[in-house]
Amino acid sequence: MGAHIVRIDKPKNSSKGTHGWQVRAGGKRKYHSKLFSDNVYGSKGKALVAAEGYLDQYVKKNPEHTEPPYPHHFREEGLMSNNKSGVNGVCRSWGYPGWDKKKEYRMDYWSAFCGVGPQGQRNSWHKRYYVNTHGEYEAKRLAIEFRKGWEEAIKEGEDALEEFFQREHFDKITYDNRFGRG
């Protein structure tokens, strides 16, 4: 898992509204987390500074927690027992389009999962290939090809990963506009 900091923002109007930075660290059998709340530290920036200081101290005391169990951010050996595609990170699923409020138009797809996205974000990225567009065999083949390309790129480093996502139409402009940063 390694040691890192993530942002937590739950809505203020919910009973569990939380805003802050969470330090997460852990080895193979142990997990540790600590939240640095914006409210307690006075601002988002001050909470981040406190979280970074805590993370530095934690890593010095627990150096074994700095290396993730999967150095390339994906499982390289062996398939999970429930894997149906034959490739880690590729699965068949389905969903409904956002406009289909009555849930009448089911869309089946093959999905390739990427644990690290454009610009190194450690979010869950999924690239979907729809069966009704490509056909069953081709959708699966495209998902496997995308996943294999992502695995190769992540092993080669940040520049190769950036090039991979640009080739796959995940350029910075699209990413920034999608998240209101452009």
Residue pairs with C-beta under 8 A, 6 or more apart in sequence:
1 24
1 25
1 26
1 27
1 31
1 65
1 68
1 69
2 25
2 65
2 66
2 67
2 68
3 23
3 24
3 25
3 26
3 55
3 58
3 59
3 62
3 65
3 66
4 23
4 24
4 25
4 55
4 122
5 21
5 22
5 23
5 24
5 48
5 51
5 52
5 55
6 21
6 22
6 24
7 20
7 21
7 22
8 18
8 19
8 20
8 21
8 22
8 35
9 18
9 19
10 16
10 17
10 18
10 19
11 17
12 19
18 35
18 37
19 37
19 38
19 39
19 44
20 35
20 36
20 37
20 38
20 39
20 40
20 41
20 47
20 51
21 35
21 36
21 47
21 48
21 50
21 51
22 33
22 34
22 35
22 36
22 51
23 32
23 33
23 34
23 36
23 51
23 54
23 55
23 58
24 31
24 32
24 33
25 31
25 32
25 33
25 55
25 58
25 59
25 62
25 65
25 66
26 32
26 65
27 64
27 65
27 69
28 69
30 65
32 58
32 62
32 65
34 51
34 54
36 47
36 48
36 50
36 51
36 54
37 47
38 44
38 47
40 47
41 47
41 50
58 65
59 65
59 66
70 76
72 151
72 154
72 155
73 115
73 116
73 122
73 154
74 88
74 89
74 115
74 151
74 154
75 88
76 88
79 86
79 87
79 88
80 88
83 91
84 91
84 92
85 91
85 92
85 110
85 140
85 143
85 144
86 144
87 144
87 147
87 148
88 147
89 112
89 113
89 114
89 147
89 150
89 151
90 110
90 111
90 112
90 113
90 140
90 143
90 144
90 147
91 110
91 111
91 113
92 108
92 109
92 110
92 111
92 140
93 108
93 109
93 110
93 111
94 106
94 107
94 108
94 109
95 106
95 107
95 109
96 103
96 105
96 106
96 107
97 105
97 107
107 130
107 131
107 132
108 130
108 131
108 132
109 128
109 129
109 130
109 131
109 139
110 128
110 129
110 131
110 139
110 140
110 142
110 143
111 126
111 127
111 128
111 129
111 143
112 126
112 127
112 129
112 143
112 144
112 146
112 147
112 150
113 124
113 125
113 126
113 147
114 124
114 125
114 126
114 127
114 147
114 150
115 122
115 124
115 125
116 122
116 125
116 154
116 161
117 123
117 125
117 165
117 170
117 175
118 161
118 162
118 165
118 170
118 171
118 172
118 175
119 162
119 172
119 175
120 158
120 161
127 143
127 146
127 168
128 143
129 138
129 139
129 140
129 142
129 143
129 146
130 139
131 139
133 139
134 142
146 168
149 164
149 168
150 161
150 164
152 160
152 164
153 160
153 161
153 163
153 164
154 160
154 161
165 171
173 182
175 181
176 182
